[in-house]
Amino acid sequence: MSQSEETGHHTLPKTSIIKSSREISNIFKSGKRVNGNNISVVYLLRPETETTRIAFTVSRRVKRAVDRNRLKRLMREAFRLNSERLKDTVRDKRTGVDIVLNFSHDLAEKSLSLKDVEKDFKHFVSRISNDIAG
């Protein structure tokens, strides 16, 4: 049992988070975009690997760092709660995917809830399932 399991923390593994700005730029340049009501998702299929990696970005138009960090926490939690469905889809097709969850709206960021972000993420999972299948 790992230390995070013992303390009750549910964190994303460091290997599944994209930190490199070069990689994130490449995903924005070459990936496919799915727009939701609150977040947009850019993803890039990687047939050479079976891993799922993710990055979380918030536009600087959201002025306060506190608000940007809150939005990133909401996106991380939505991914964590729904990642198994995505990983099952990707695993079945034997492909990897790099994902960037992006919040670029400056409207209603304070009233955004986890439920809103989850709804957009679930929409993305169904879209990527269709894309991989077709």
C-alpha positions as a printed NumPy array, in Angstrom:
array([[  0.   ,   0.   ,   0.   ],
       [  1.438,   3.361,  -0.958],
       [  1.656,   6.292,   1.396],
       [ -1.088,   8.187,  -0.469],
       [ -3.458,   5.23 ,   0.009],
       [ -2.634,   5.037,   3.705],
       [ -3.37 ,   8.721,   4.311],
       [ -6.518,   8.703,   2.177],
       [ -5.114,  11.062,  -0.471],
       [ -6.19 ,  10.37 ,  -4.009],
       [ -3.655,  11.982,  -6.28 ],
       [ -2.754,  11.648,  -9.918],
       [  0.496,   9.836, -10.559],
       [  3.299,  12.151, -11.623],
       [  3.82 ,  10.081, -14.768],
       [  0.326,  10.948, -16.019],
       [  0.772,  14.742, -15.823],
       [  2.263,  16.688, -18.738],
       [  4.468,  19.511, -17.461],
       [  6.498,  20.44 , -20.526],
       [  5.288,  23.59 , -22.275],
       [  6.733,  22.223, -25.53 ],
       [  4.544,  19.117, -25.297],
       [  1.474,  21.186, -24.386],
       [  2.103,  23.501, -27.367],
       [  2.426,  20.474, -29.636],
       [ -0.909,  19.117, -28.41 ],
       [ -2.584,  22.497, -29.016],
       [ -1.043,  22.636, -32.511],
       [ -1.66 ,  19.053, -33.659],
       [ -4.554,  17.858, -31.53 ],
       [ -8.312,  17.764, -31.976],
       [-10.501,  20.141, -29.975],
       [-13.777,  19.416, -28.197],
       [-15.536,  22.47 , -26.766],
       [-17.853,  22.181, -23.81 ],
       [-19.893,  24.822, -22.042],
       [-17.122,  25.644, -19.58 ],
       [-13.943,  23.921, -20.664],
       [-12.363,  22.915, -23.925],
       [-10.383,  19.759, -24.357],
       [ -7.573,  19.292, -26.83 ],
       [ -6.366,  15.742, -27.323],
       [ -3.8  ,  13.95 , -29.393],
       [ -3.957,  10.197, -29.987],
       [ -0.639,   8.383, -29.621],
       [ -0.814,   4.865, -31.092],
       [  2.797,   4.118, -30.114],
       [  1.939,   3.958, -26.409],
       [ -1.017,   2.963, -24.226],
       [ -0.685,   5.654, -21.564],
       [ -3.017,   8.521, -20.819],
       [ -1.355,  11.814, -19.892],
       [ -3.025,  15.097, -19.048],
       [ -2.327,  18.798, -18.491],
       [ -4.554,  21.468, -16.977],
       [ -4.451,  25.072, -18.193],
       [ -6.355,  28.224, -17.34 ],
       [ -6.169,  31.425, -19.346],
       [ -4.546,  34.456, -17.766],
       [ -7.77 ,  36.305, -18.566],
       [ -8.875,  34.813, -15.262],
       [ -7.098,  37.543, -13.35 ],
       [ -6.582,  36.191,  -9.85 ],
       [ -4.214,  33.273,  -9.275],
       [ -6.558,  31.992,  -6.562],
       [ -9.327,  31.624,  -9.151],
       [ -7.017,  29.985, -11.711],
       [ -5.838,  27.473,  -9.113],
       [ -9.42 ,  26.695,  -8.065],
       [-10.353,  26.005, -11.683],
       [ -7.372,  23.695, -12.111],
       [ -8.371,  21.823,  -8.939],
       [-11.9  ,  21.373, -10.319],
       [-10.552,  20.032, -13.613],
       [ -8.139,  17.661, -11.834],
       [-10.942,  16.3  ,  -9.672],
       [-13.27 ,  15.826, -12.669],
       [-10.494,  13.912, -14.427],
       [ -9.686,  11.833, -11.368],
       [-13.329,  10.855, -10.822],
       [-13.962,   9.95 , -14.466],
       [-10.591,   8.779, -15.704],
       [-11.375,   5.063, -15.477],
       [-13.984,   5.328, -18.246],
       [-11.495,   7.128, -20.444],
       [ -8.664,   4.716, -19.63 ],
       [-10.91 ,   1.708, -20.394],
       [-11.775,   3.168, -23.802],
       [ -8.162,   3.885, -24.616],
       [ -6.98 ,   0.512, -23.303],
       [ -9.537,  -1.379, -25.435],
       [ -8.238,   0.289, -28.604],
       [ -4.577,  -0.063, -27.604],
       [ -3.749,   3.584, -28.094],
       [ -2.475,   6.349, -25.863],
       [ -3.808,   9.858, -25.564],
       [ -2.411,  13.187, -24.438],
       [ -5.064,  15.578, -23.138],
       [ -5.079,  19.268, -22.262],
       [ -8.081,  20.493, -20.284],
       [ -8.321,  24.222, -20.852],
       [-10.488,  26.856, -19.187],
       [-10.369,  29.985, -21.301],
       [-13.617,  31.756, -20.434],
       [-13.586,  34.622, -18.019],
       [-17.326,  34.444, -17.452],
       [-18.813,  32.848, -14.355],
       [-15.579,  31.281, -13.115],
       [-16.607,  31.907,  -9.518],
       [-19.915,  30.104,  -9.9  ],
       [-18.453,  27.115, -11.748],
       [-18.961,  23.852,  -9.885],
       [-17.454,  20.396, -10.102],
       [-20.708,  19.15 , -11.605],
       [-20.363,  21.617, -14.523],
       [-16.785,  20.57 , -15.241],
       [-17.662,  16.876, -14.93 ],
       [-20.486,  17.268, -17.449],
       [-18.061,  18.726, -20.008],
       [-15.485,  16.018, -19.275],
       [-18.059,  13.227, -19.713],
       [-19.051,  14.784, -23.053],
       [-15.381,  14.69 , -24.039],
       [-15.041,  11.015, -23.044],
       [-17.978,  10.067, -25.26 ],
       [-16.536,  12.107, -28.162],
       [-13.105,  10.503, -27.894],
       [-14.725,   7.046, -27.689],
       [-16.452,   7.77 , -31.007],
       [-13.246,   9.156, -32.509],
       [-11.181,   6.13 , -31.527],
       [-13.88 ,   3.706, -32.719],
       [-14.339,   5.44 , -36.096]])
